[in-house]
């Protein structure tokens, strides 16, 4: 028995330029994982307060690598 997997929806991680505040990274992550944008932004701010250098570098790298939607 062979099962052919054909998916009609191709889900990609992109920046959300419609609801962006800085570059659209948090809005894009919220859209990809189907979470509220406010929750992702609050988590990003909490991470920035807790680990400022690592979070800042991760945000900059993701802003450069993620494509616009």
Phi, psi and omega per residue, in radians:
X1 nan 2.302 -3.129
X2 -2.127 2.356 -3.128
X3 -1.970 2.127 -3.132
X4 -1.702 2.108 -3.127
X5 -1.706 1.944 3.056
X6 -2.098 2.066 3.139
X7 -1.831 2.328 -3.103
X8 -1.526 -0.380 -3.117
X9 -1.915 2.149 3.084
X10 -1.802 1.958 -3.059
X11 -1.665 2.136 3.122
X12 -2.205 2.646 3.127
X13 -1.580 1.951 3.139
X14 -2.348 2.824 3.039
X15 -1.279 2.525 3.110
X16 -1.738 1.837 -3.067
X17 -1.402 -0.291 3.141
X18 -1.299 -0.730 -3.080
X19 -1.913 0.489 -3.070
X20 -1.351 2.658 2.999
X21 -1.924 -0.932 3.064
X22 -1.809 -1.211 3.138
X23 -2.247 -0.122 3.102
X24 1.699 0.144 -3.108
X25 -1.186 -0.864 -3.114
X26 -1.129 -0.704 3.112
X27 -1.161 -0.636 3.091
X28 -1.174 -0.712 3.078
X29 -1.121 -0.720 3.117
X30 -1.107 -0.689 3.125
X31 -1.186 -0.712 -3.113
X32 -1.143 -0.778 -3.113
X33 -1.618 0.074 3.118
X34 0.972 0.906 3.080
X35 -2.036 2.781 3.046
X36 -1.148 2.451 -3.115
X37 -1.065 -0.630 -3.127
X38 -1.093 -0.688 -3.141
X39 -1.112 -0.761 -3.131
X40 -1.171 -0.704 3.133
X41 -1.175 -0.700 3.093
X42 -1.140 -0.699 3.096
X43 -1.129 -0.647 3.108
X44 -1.175 -0.689 3.102
X45 -1.181 -0.701 3.097
X46 -1.111 -0.707 3.098
X47 -1.173 -0.626 3.120
X48 -1.160 -0.637 3.096
X49 -1.245 -0.705 -3.088
X50 -1.317 -0.849 -3.109
X51 -2.218 1.363 -2.987
X52 -1.127 -0.744 -3.070
X53 -1.244 -0.845 -3.114
X54 -1.104 -0.732 3.141
X55 -1.192 -0.704 3.113
X56 -1.108 -0.756 3.114
X57 -1.150 -0.751 3.137
X58 -1.107 -0.677 3.126
X59 -1.171 -0.764 3.132
X60 -1.116 -0.748 3.130
X61 -1.130 -0.766 3.131
X62 -1.187 -0.580 3.081
X63 -1.154 -0.588 3.127
X64 -1.370 -0.621 -3.044
X65 -1.533 -0.520 -3.118
X66 -1.331 2.410 3.120
X67 -1.514 2.813 3.110
X68 -1.370 2.573 3.120
X69 -1.577 nan nan
